[in-house]
């Protein structure tokens, strides 16, 4: 469930920011992050993808969406409403006390807050993840990042009048591989093969 909600959240946010204004998908992304928080507390992590978009937009990076504005507030509201689907009934049910109050305290405080503040289930030191886990499991995928950045850099500056399906990043910038000067007619417009 967590994987589904985080993937849906990331898809909604990226669809809005990369392919053009898609307000519905943007709100779905925020709401899915809220459902991910209900599923497991880390469901908010796809929202961290907004940080690079904000930083790049401030530096003048071409973006399909210039400003989020009040849509950002609506996104936060969508996330809080999704969390409220579980949180409000849980608070109402446990307000009388009893065994459900113990359940609430276990879920909200022990399983969430205490786990982050002082984990009782991890006995390895902090550097264990940097030495044992990250090089083995993360770095093979990170090795692909430079190649994708080189491709994105090659696509910047193309003057295609229409979007080329071979290149989706940066959005609306076309693709140099099919728009090279002199290719198929000598102009710098997309070829029919695109």
C-alpha positions as CSV (number, residue, x, y, z in Angstrom):
1,X,0.0,0.0,0.0
2,X,2.8,2.4,0.9
3,X,4.5,1.8,-2.4
4,X,1.3,2.4,-4.3
5,X,0.5,5.7,-2.5
6,X,4.0,7.0,-2.8
7,X,4.2,6.2,-6.5
8,X,0.8,7.7,-7.1
9,X,1.9,10.8,-5.2
10,X,5.1,11.2,-7.1
11,X,3.3,10.6,-10.4
12,X,0.7,13.3,-9.7
13,X,3.3,15.9,-8.6
14,X,5.6,15.1,-11.6
15,X,2.8,15.1,-14.1
16,X,1.8,18.6,-13.0
17,X,5.3,20.0,-12.9
18,X,6.8,18.3,-15.9
19,X,4.1,17.9,-18.5
20,X,2.1,21.0,-17.9
21,X,-0.6,22.3,-15.6
22,X,-2.6,19.3,-14.4
23,X,-4.3,20.6,-11.2
24,X,-6.3,17.4,-10.6
25,X,-3.1,15.3,-10.7
26,X,-1.3,17.7,-8.4
27,X,-4.1,17.4,-5.8
28,X,-4.1,13.6,-6.3
29,X,-0.4,13.7,-5.6
30,X,-0.9,15.5,-2.3
31,X,-3.9,13.4,-1.3
32,X,-1.9,10.2,-2.0
33,X,0.9,11.5,0.2
34,X,-1.6,11.9,3.0
35,X,-2.9,8.3,2.5
36,X,0.8,7.2,2.5
37,X,1.2,8.9,5.8
38,X,-1.8,6.9,7.1
39,X,-0.3,3.7,5.8
40,X,3.2,4.4,7.3
41,X,4.6,7.7,8.5
42,X,7.0,8.1,5.6
43,X,4.3,8.6,3.0
44,X,5.2,12.3,2.8
45,X,8.5,11.6,1.2
46,X,7.3,12.2,-2.4
47,X,6.6,15.8,-1.4
48,X,10.4,16.2,-1.1
49,X,10.5,16.1,-4.9
50,X,9.0,19.6,-4.8
51,X,12.2,21.0,-3.3
52,X,14.3,20.7,-6.6
53,X,11.4,22.2,-8.6
54,X,11.3,25.2,-6.4
55,X,15.1,25.7,-6.4
56,X,15.3,25.2,-10.2
57,X,12.4,27.5,-10.9
58,X,14.1,30.3,-8.9
59,X,17.2,29.8,-11.1
60,X,15.2,30.2,-14.3
61,X,15.0,26.5,-15.3
62,X,12.3,26.0,-17.9
63,X,9.3,24.6,-16.3
64,X,5.8,23.6,-17.5
65,X,4.3,25.3,-14.5
66,X,5.5,28.8,-13.6
67,X,3.8,29.3,-10.2
68,X,1.8,27.0,-7.9
69,X,0.2,29.8,-5.9
70,X,-3.0,28.9,-4.1
71,X,-2.8,25.4,-5.6
72,X,-0.1,24.6,-3.0
73,X,-2.5,25.5,-0.2
74,X,-5.2,23.3,-1.8
75,X,-2.6,20.5,-2.0
76,X,-1.8,20.8,1.7
77,X,-5.6,20.8,2.4
78,X,-6.0,17.6,0.3
79,X,-3.2,15.9,2.3
80,X,-4.7,16.9,5.6
81,X,-8.2,15.8,4.5
82,X,-6.7,12.4,3.5
83,X,-5.0,12.0,6.9
84,X,-8.2,13.1,8.5
85,X,-10.0,10.1,7.1
86,X,-8.2,8.0,9.7
87,X,-7.2,10.5,12.3
88,X,-10.6,12.1,13.1
89,X,-12.5,8.8,13.6
90,X,-9.5,7.4,15.6
91,X,-9.6,10.5,18.0
92,X,-13.4,10.3,18.3
93,X,-13.2,6.5,19.1
94,X,-10.4,6.9,21.7
95,X,-11.8,9.9,23.4
96,X,-13.7,7.7,25.8
97,X,-10.5,6.0,27.0
98,X,-10.1,2.3,27.7
99,X,-8.2,-0.1,25.5
100,X,-8.5,2.0,22.4
101,X,-6.7,4.8,24.2
102,X,-3.7,2.4,24.7
103,X,-3.9,1.6,21.0
104,X,-3.8,5.3,20.0
105,X,-0.9,6.0,22.3
106,X,1.0,2.9,20.9
107,X,0.4,3.9,17.3
108,X,0.9,7.7,17.5
109,X,3.6,7.9,20.1
110,X,5.5,4.7,20.5
111,X,5.4,3.4,16.9
112,X,6.0,6.8,15.4
113,X,7.6,9.4,17.6
114,X,9.7,7.1,19.8
115,X,10.9,5.1,16.8
116,X,12.3,8.2,15.2
117,X,13.7,9.7,18.4
118,X,15.3,6.6,19.8
119,X,15.0,3.5,17.8
120,X,14.7,0.3,19.8
121,X,14.8,-2.1,16.9
122,X,18.0,-1.0,15.1
123,X,21.2,-2.0,16.8
124,X,23.7,-0.9,14.1
125,X,25.4,2.4,14.3
126,X,24.5,5.3,12.0
127,X,27.6,4.8,9.7
128,X,26.4,1.2,9.0
129,X,23.9,2.6,6.3
130,X,26.6,4.7,4.7
131,X,29.1,1.8,4.6
132,X,27.0,-1.3,4.1
133,X,23.6,-0.4,2.7
134,X,24.0,2.6,0.4
135,X,27.0,1.4,-1.7
136,X,25.4,-2.0,-2.2
137,X,21.8,-1.1,-2.9
138,X,21.7,2.5,-3.9
139,X,24.8,3.2,-5.9
140,X,24.1,0.9,-8.8
141,X,21.1,2.9,-9.6
142,X,22.7,6.3,-8.9
143,X,25.3,5.4,-11.5
144,X,22.7,5.9,-14.2
145,X,22.0,9.5,-13.1
146,X,24.9,11.2,-15.0
147,X,23.7,9.6,-18.3
148,X,20.2,10.9,-17.9
149,X,21.6,14.4,-17.0
150,X,23.7,14.4,-20.2
151,X,20.7,13.5,-22.3
152,X,18.7,16.3,-20.6
153,X,21.5,18.8,-21.3
154,X,21.6,17.7,-24.9
155,X,17.9,18.5,-25.3
156,X,18.1,22.0,-24.0
157,X,18.0,24.6,-26.7
158,X,16.1,22.7,-29.4
159,X,13.6,24.9,-31.2
160,X,11.0,22.4,-32.1
161,X,7.6,23.9,-32.7
162,X,5.9,20.8,-31.3
163,X,6.7,18.3,-28.6
164,X,8.8,15.4,-29.6
165,X,7.8,12.1,-28.0
166,X,11.4,10.9,-27.9
167,X,12.2,13.5,-25.2
168,X,10.1,14.3,-22.3
169,X,12.6,16.4,-20.3
170,X,12.7,19.3,-20.2
171,X,9.1,19.5,-21.1
172,X,8.3,21.1,-24.5
173,X,11.9,21.5,-25.5
174,X,12.0,18.9,-28.2
175,X,14.8,16.4,-29.0
176,X,18.1,17.1,-30.6
177,X,18.5,13.5,-31.9
178,X,15.7,14.0,-34.4
179,X,16.0,17.7,-34.8
180,X,19.7,18.0,-35.7
181,X,20.6,20.6,-38.3
182,X,20.7,19.0,-41.7
183,X,18.8,15.9,-40.8
184,X,15.9,15.1,-43.2
185,X,15.6,18.3,-45.1
186,X,18.2,20.5,-43.5
187,X,15.8,22.4,-41.2
188,X,15.8,22.4,-37.4
189,X,12.2,21.2,-37.1
190,X,11.1,17.8,-36.0
191,X,11.3,15.0,-38.6
192,X,8.3,13.0,-39.6
193,X,9.8,10.0,-37.7
194,X,9.3,11.9,-34.4
